Amino acid sequence: MGVLMRIQNGDEQQLERLIESTYPKIYSYLLRRLRNSTIAKDFTQETFLRFMKHLSSLPSDTKIENYLYRIAYHLCMDYFRIYQREQEEIEVSSQDKLPIEVVLQKEKEIQIQEAIACLSDEQKDVILLRYYQELKIKEIAYILNEKESTVKTRLRLGMKKLAAILERSDWREY
């Protein structure tokens, strides 16, 4: 009996293990996508609530983690469509007491995240899911409800644009 079937049959321990293992991944994706920890936490909770709401109607061969990413993706799309807000920057803790290497690495990560924010939503999603969440092209295609060739094209064009943005000295004005 698979994990999903055990959860559907009321195995609370299996559900708890699933949440413990996937919650950080879903939160990480939402945090990178939304760039706001409060909203990311809320959307992570909403992702699991929606999963539970539709649990009984899921086919037994559903890949749970991909399904959770798909819910999270759609929550982001709804958020951006309804509110049309600019993404807020991730709060960076005080760096004045950190070793220089750590500070430089944090700055590089922030630059990359800011550059990713300059990409189209479609390119952002494939790059975040591929490189930060380490999903396969096939899984991303399922989550985004797109063809694998479309995902590959978005990934290639997104990476090309990202490299061009980071090479420009005035890219923050981009």
C-alpha positions, 0 to 999 in steps of 0.5 A, spaced: 500 500 500 502 506 497 503 512 502 497 516 499 493 510 500 495 509 507 494 517 508 487 516 505 485 510 509 487 515 516 494 513 517 496 519 521 503 518 522 504 517 515 501 524 514 505 527 519 511 524 516 509 526 509 508 533 512 515 533 516 519 531 509 515 536 504 513 542 508 520 545 508 521 544 501 514 547 499 516 553 504 522 554 500 519 554 494 514 559 496 519 563 499 523 564 493 517 565 489 514 570 493 520 573 497 516 574 503 516 570 509 510 571 512 506 570 505 510 564 504 508 561 511 501 562 510 501 559 503 505 553 505 499 552 510 494 553 505 498 548 500 497 543 505 490 545 507 488 544 500 491 537 499 487 535 505 481 538 502 482 534 496 485 528 499 480 523 498 479 524 490 486 523 489 488 517 484 492 512 488 498 514 483 499 521 484 506 523 486 504 527 492 510 532 492 509 534 485 501 535 487 503 539 493 508 544 488 502 544 483 498 547 489 503 552 491 504 554 484 497 555 483 497 559 489 502 564 487 499 565 480 492 567 484 496 571 488 500 575 483 494 575 478 489 578 484 494 583 488 499 585 482 504 586 488 511 587 487 515 582 490 518 584 497 525 582 498 527 577 503 529 580 509 537 579 510 539 579 518 545 583 520 551 581 516 556 586 520 558 580 525 559 575 519 566 573 516 567 576 510 566 570 506 559 569 508 558 576 507 560 576 500 556 569 499 550 572 502 551 578 497 552 574 491 545 570 493 541 576 494 544 579 487 542 572 484 535 572 487 534 580 485 536 578 478 531 572 478 526 577 480 527 581 473 525 574 469 518 573 467 514 569 471 514 563 467 522 563 467 522 564 474 518 558 476 522 553 472 529 556 474 526 556 482 523 549 481 529 546 477 535 549 481 532 551 488 527 545 488 532 540 484 526 537 480 526 534 474 523 537 467 518 532 467 516 534 474 516 541 473 512 540 466 507 536 471 506 542 476 506 547 471 501 543 466 506 545 460 509 540 455 516 538 457 519 542 451 516 548 453 519 547 460 526 546 457 525 552 452 523 557 458 529 554 462 534 555 457 531 562 455 531 564 462 538 562 464 540 566 458 537 572 460 539 571 467 546 570 465 545 577 461 542 580 467 548 579 471 553 580 466 551 588 466 554 593 470 547 596 471 543 590 471 539 593 478 536 598 473 534 593 469 
